[in-house]
Amino acid sequence: MRISIFRRERVLPCGVAIAGLAAAILAGPALRAESGQAPAPSKPAPAPRPKAPSPAPAAASLPSARSIIDRHIKALGGRAAILSHTSSHATGTMTVAGSGITGVLDIYSAKPDKSLLKINLGGIGEVREGFDGVHAWTLSPITGPALTQGKELEEKKFDADFYSDLHEEGRYASMKTVEKTTFDGRPCYKVSLIKKDGSEDFDFYDVETGLKAGAIGTRESQMGPMSVTQVHTDYQKFAGLLVPTTLKQTVMGMDQVLKLTTIEFDNVPPSTFDLPAQIKALIK
Amino acid sequence: MKRNGILVVGAVLLTVSVSPGAAQVPQATETFDAAWTIIRDTHFDKTMHGLDWDAVRAELKPRAASATSPAELRAVIRDMLGRLGLSHFALIPAGGETSTQGANGASADTSGDPGVEVRLLGRDLIVTHVDREAASLVRPGWRITQIGSKSVDDLLRALPEAGPDQGNRHQQVEAWRIAQTHLRGPSGSKVDVAFENGQGAIVRLSLPRHFEEGIPVTVGSLPTMYVRVEKDKKATPSGAVAGVIKFNVWMAAVDAKFQQAMDELRRADGLIIDLRGNPGGLAAMLMGISGHFIGERKSLGVMKTRESEFRFAANPRLVDASGQRVEVYGGPVAILIDSMSGSASECFTGGMQAIGRARVFGQTSMGQALPALFDRLPNGDVLIHAFGDFVTADGTRLEGRGVIPDETVPLTREDLLAGRDRTMEAALAWVDKTRPARNLQHP
């Protein structure tokens, strides 16, 4: 199982695309459910399929991408507050909508670009994915240990930037406000982010609050490129910073919901990002 | 014959069964609509292979709305699923394990298993494997004539006819399901079974049912499955050693045990992976398991969804269980399959066959190889729905076709009665033939 970190966004553990989970639950056993009559408990309806951003008439003049992002940074708590932190550890839960799959997660990040994601999923076990600044890797009971290579590795490095939320000069080849649109039912500015390799991500920023409402992008995976749509909600303040504590991602037609319950800053030991023995053995 | 959309059978999932009727059908319309909509939005073929999906809804929704029992509602939804004519569209009833008596006299509590595995040969249910108490009482090759109060002839009367394109594979699966439905029951109970012992004598036994052995694994809303991984060493005709690894379902719990088995069998002259009776599981696992035999990220096949294609590439397993660097297994690999090898087993086997990394022995597999997801419906039932089509690296589509062995070895009652496993024998003989050349390449 592959876990892709998509747009880690500084200390915020947002943008975790568990692409591989989708792969993991594909092709369940051929199965047969005996016809019959069962009590019908009231259960939640299946989660709606991903909402495509609905276009709206373009405004006569749109704010610049830089100004939109700066407004977002300010809404979060400000550039100085963001830069005051050097690491973070978030804990929470993950569910795959409608499937009954749940798990607990730990997300560690540190400057400049280290990351470790642990997800323990019921019936599957612990999946780990990390980046120590050089090597990106995955340890999964589904696919075994693997080093990330090629474009996927480059994307991991890009996404692991601890301060990526600042969208610092040079991170992108270009940034441009595309339109004012509706995303997840909210009026948002859609910002195109062209990376230096020419690939493009889109961020959506809430017109009213200035906070990031979500993103759409494509990331390489062991199974090929995967499109990921993220929705960020339930911003809460931790150590002076607003953090979206609910992140819904749509990957391979599956909705994954991550809910963060705790976030701690500046207390992550550097050894957290050390490579596991199985991964070290893969490095020649 | 209409496939009814639920002909795919998961051995380990059979515990989902039936329960008594309810007086009303809460959320019938919502449940029907949810199932219809999910399939509309996720089916890998937007055209539904030409099926007018709106017309299906228009026809069936009124029936769903007027259903007077959960069973009736499920019948309507299954009718809808059946119109698709594909595997991996199924419905798992909610709360199926909580009641005591199901349809057709079968128990809804199917937690107990008497340890008798069967296959359909002709129109006969023949024992192919026994374990637990049954191992000392029953022999492979015996023909089951009666389960409980029902004769096998009666039980199998409703079997679908063999299709022109798919032979009797649907019959095989359905017969297996019928047998398991009646053999299984509450753990601790007994099931009366009559056998014809191959010599014309009828043997009547009361076999105790026990909880299924293995590591219990529950993934989301799917029923609990019990993972078993067995390893063995067998001598080839010339005295070489072949390692044998058998597992019953593709669940994550398999991986560590498979790794341990590989570490033990790494020096074997050949490897035989026995997937007979393995109905599938987590498809992504085939990337990890195949990586024990493939040293590069070679694709075994592609899953085609409505919008994208995703490759199932081997993840070379270059580390052993203790974290030491190793090479992938380079010797000959044989895979054994039969009519009850399905889904992920087929994707793996077909993929390994397509890239020439394994030789396949046995009988043609289920032909039910569509990647699927599962969603809980408003009434609590779980909808299994295919959202991808799997095509092997050489372009072979497995759905409706199955994996055709390189060496087809018919399953016969005579062999079973004689205690012979000709499929295994063929694989061992092939290891002998292949070993010298392979060993030159992979000393």
Contacts between the chains, C-beta under 8 A, distances in Angstrom:
chain1	res1	chain2	res2	distance
A	1	B	284	5.7
A	20	B	284	6.6
A	23	B	283	7.0
A	23	B	284	4.0
A	23	B	310	6.8
A	24	B	252	7.8
A	24	B	282	5.1
A	24	B	283	7.8
A	24	B	284	4.5
A	24	B	285	7.8
A	25	B	219	6.9
A	25	B	220	7.3
A	25	B	282	6.3
A	25	B	373	6.4
A	25	B	374	7.4
A	26	B	282	7.5
A	26	B	283	4.2
A	26	B	284	6.6
A	26	B	303	6.6
A	26	B	371	3.6
A	26	B	372	6.7
A	26	B	373	7.1
A	26	B	387	7.8
A	26	B	388	6.4
A	27	B	88	7.5
A	27	B	280	6.0
A	27	B	281	7.7
A	27	B	282	7.5
A	27	B	283	3.3
A	27	B	343	5.2
A	27	B	344	5.0
A	27	B	347	6.3
A	27	B	369	7.2
A	27	B	370	6.9
A	27	B	371	4.1
A	27	B	372	6.0
A	27	B	388	7.8
A	27	B	390	7.1
A	28	B	10	7.7
A	28	B	88	7.4
A	28	B	222	6.5
A	28	B	280	6.6
A	28	B	281	6.8
A	28	B	282	7.5
A	28	B	343	7.1
A	28	B	372	5.3
A	28	B	373	7.9
A	28	B	374	6.3
A	28	B	384	6.3
A	29	B	10	3.7
A	29	B	11	7.8
A	29	B	12	6.5
A	29	B	13	5.9
A	29	B	225	7.5
A	29	B	249	6.1
A	29	B	250	7.4
A	29	B	279	4.4
A	29	B	280	3.9
A	29	B	281	5.2
A	29	B	342	7.0
A	29	B	343	5.7
A	29	B	344	7.3
A	30	B	8	3.5
A	30	B	9	5.9
A	30	B	10	5.5
A	30	B	87	6.0
A	30	B	88	6.7
A	30	B	173	7.8
A	30	B	279	4.9
A	30	B	280	5.3
A	30	B	342	3.8
A	30	B	343	4.5
A	30	B	366	6.0
A	30	B	368	4.4
A	31	B	8	5.9
A	31	B	9	6.5
A	31	B	10	3.5
A	31	B	13	4.2
A	31	B	16	8.0
A	31	B	90	5.6
A	31	B	92	7.2
A	31	B	222	8.0
A	31	B	279	7.3
A	31	B	384	6.2
A	32	B	6	5.3
A	32	B	7	7.0
A	32	B	8	6.1
A	32	B	9	4.2
A	32	B	10	6.6
A	32	B	13	7.2
A	32	B	14	7.0
A	32	B	90	6.3
A	32	B	173	7.9
A	32	B	177	5.4
A	33	B	6	6.5
A	33	B	13	7.6
A	33	B	16	5.0
A	33	B	90	5.6
A	33	B	91	5.2
A	33	B	92	4.1
A	33	B	93	5.8
A	33	B	96	7.3
A	33	B	382	8.0
A	34	B	14	7.7
A	34	B	16	6.7
A	34	B	17	4.5
A	34	B	18	5.1
A	34	B	93	7.5
A	34	B	96	7.2
A	34	B	102	6.5
A	34	B	103	6.8
A	34	B	106	7.5
A	34	B	181	6.4
A	35	B	6	8.0
A	35	B	18	6.9
A	35	B	71	6.3
A	35	B	74	5.7
A	35	B	75	6.2
A	35	B	78	6.5
A	35	B	93	7.9
A	35	B	103	6.6
A	36	B	17	6.5
A	36	B	18	2.4
A	36	B	19	5.9
A	36	B	70	8.0
A	36	B	71	5.5
A	36	B	74	7.3
A	36	B	93	5.9
A	36	B	96	6.9
A	36	B	102	5.5
A	36	B	103	5.1
A	36	B	108	7.2
A	37	B	18	6.7
A	37	B	19	6.0
A	37	B	20	6.1
A	37	B	21	4.1
A	37	B	22	6.1
A	37	B	69	5.2
A	37	B	70	4.6
A	37	B	71	3.7
A	37	B	74	7.8
A	37	B	93	7.8
A	38	B	18	7.3
A	38	B	19	4.5
A	38	B	22	7.7
A	38	B	70	5.5
A	38	B	93	4.1
A	38	B	94	5.3
A	38	B	95	4.5
A	38	B	96	5.4
A	38	B	98	7.9
A	38	B	99	7.5
A	38	B	380	7.7
A	38	B	381	7.5
A	39	B	19	6.8
A	39	B	22	5.9
A	39	B	70	7.5
A	39	B	94	7.1
A	39	B	95	4.8
A	39	B	98	7.4
A	39	B	380	8.0
A	40	B	22	6.5
A	40	B	25	6.8
A	40	B	26	5.0
A	40	B	27	7.0
A	40	B	70	5.2
A	40	B	94	6.5
A	40	B	379	4.1
A	40	B	380	5.6
A	40	B	381	7.7
A	41	B	94	6.0
A	41	B	95	6.7
A	41	B	379	7.7
A	41	B	380	4.4
A	42	B	26	6.7
A	42	B	27	7.3
A	42	B	378	7.7
A	42	B	380	7.3
A	43	B	94	7.3
A	43	B	376	5.4
A	43	B	377	7.4
A	43	B	378	6.3
A	43	B	379	7.0
A	43	B	380	4.3
A	44	B	376	7.1
A	44	B	378	7.7
A	45	B	30	6.8
A	45	B	34	5.9
A	45	B	377	7.7
A	45	B	378	4.8
A	46	B	34	5.5
A	46	B	38	6.0
A	46	B	375	4.4
A	46	B	376	6.5
A	46	B	377	6.7
A	46	B	378	7.9
A	46	B	383	7.9
A	49	B	41	4.9
A	49	B	42	7.5
A	96	B	220	6.8
A	98	B	374	7.7
A	98	B	375	3.8
A	98	B	376	5.3
A	99	B	220	4.2
A	99	B	221	6.0
A	99	B	373	7.0
A	99	B	374	5.5
A	99	B	375	6.5
A	99	B	376	7.3
A	100	B	220	3.5
A	100	B	221	3.4
A	100	B	222	7.7
A	100	B	374	7.9
A	100	B	376	6.2
A	100	B	382	7.7
A	101	B	219	6.4
A	101	B	220	3.8
A	102	B	220	7.7
A	122	B	218	6.6
A	122	B	219	7.1
A	122	B	220	7.4
A	123	B	217	5.0
A	123	B	218	5.0
A	123	B	219	3.5
A	123	B	220	6.9
A	123	B	222	7.9
A	123	B	251	7.3
A	123	B	252	7.2
A	124	B	219	6.4
A	124	B	252	4.5
A	124	B	282	7.6
A	125	B	252	5.2
A	125	B	253	7.5
A	140	B	288	7.4
A	141	B	252	4.0
A	141	B	253	7.4
A	141	B	255	4.9
A	141	B	256	6.9
A	142	B	252	5.5
A	142	B	255	6.9
A	142	B	282	6.1
A	142	B	284	4.9
A	142	B	285	5.4
A	142	B	287	7.6
A	142	B	288	6.0
A	143	B	284	6.2
A	143	B	285	7.3
A	143	B	287	4.8
A	143	B	288	4.0
A	143	B	291	7.4
A	143	B	315	4.8
A	144	B	255	6.6
A	144	B	259	7.5
A	144	B	288	4.3
A	144	B	291	6.1
A	144	B	315	5.5
A	144	B	317	5.3
A	144	B	319	7.8
A	145	B	317	8.0
A	145	B	319	5.6
A	146	B	315	5.0
A	222	B	287	6.8
A	222	B	297	7.6
A	222	B	313	6.2
A	222	B	315	6.8
A	223	B	284	7.9
A	223	B	303	7.9
A	223	B	310	4.1
A	223	B	311	5.6
A	223	B	312	6.9
A	223	B	313	7.2
A	224	B	308	7.5
A	224	B	309	6.7
A	224	B	310	5.3
A	224	B	311	5.3
A	225	B	308	7.6
A	226	B	308	7.5
A	226	B	310	7.5
A	227	B	307	7.8
A	227	B	308	7.2
A	252	B	305	7.1
A	252	B	308	7.6
A	252	B	310	7.2
A	253	B	42	5.5
A	253	B	305	6.9
A	253	B	306	8.0
A	253	B	373	7.1
A	253	B	387	5.9
A	254	B	373	6.6
A	276	B	323	8.0
A	277	B	323	3.7
A	278	B	319	4.7
A	278	B	323	5.1
A	280	B	323	7.7
A	281	B	318	7.1
A	281	B	319	4.5
A	281	B	323	5.6
A	281	B	324	6.3
A	281	B	325	4.5
A	282	B	318	5.7
A	282	B	319	6.2
A	282	B	325	7.6
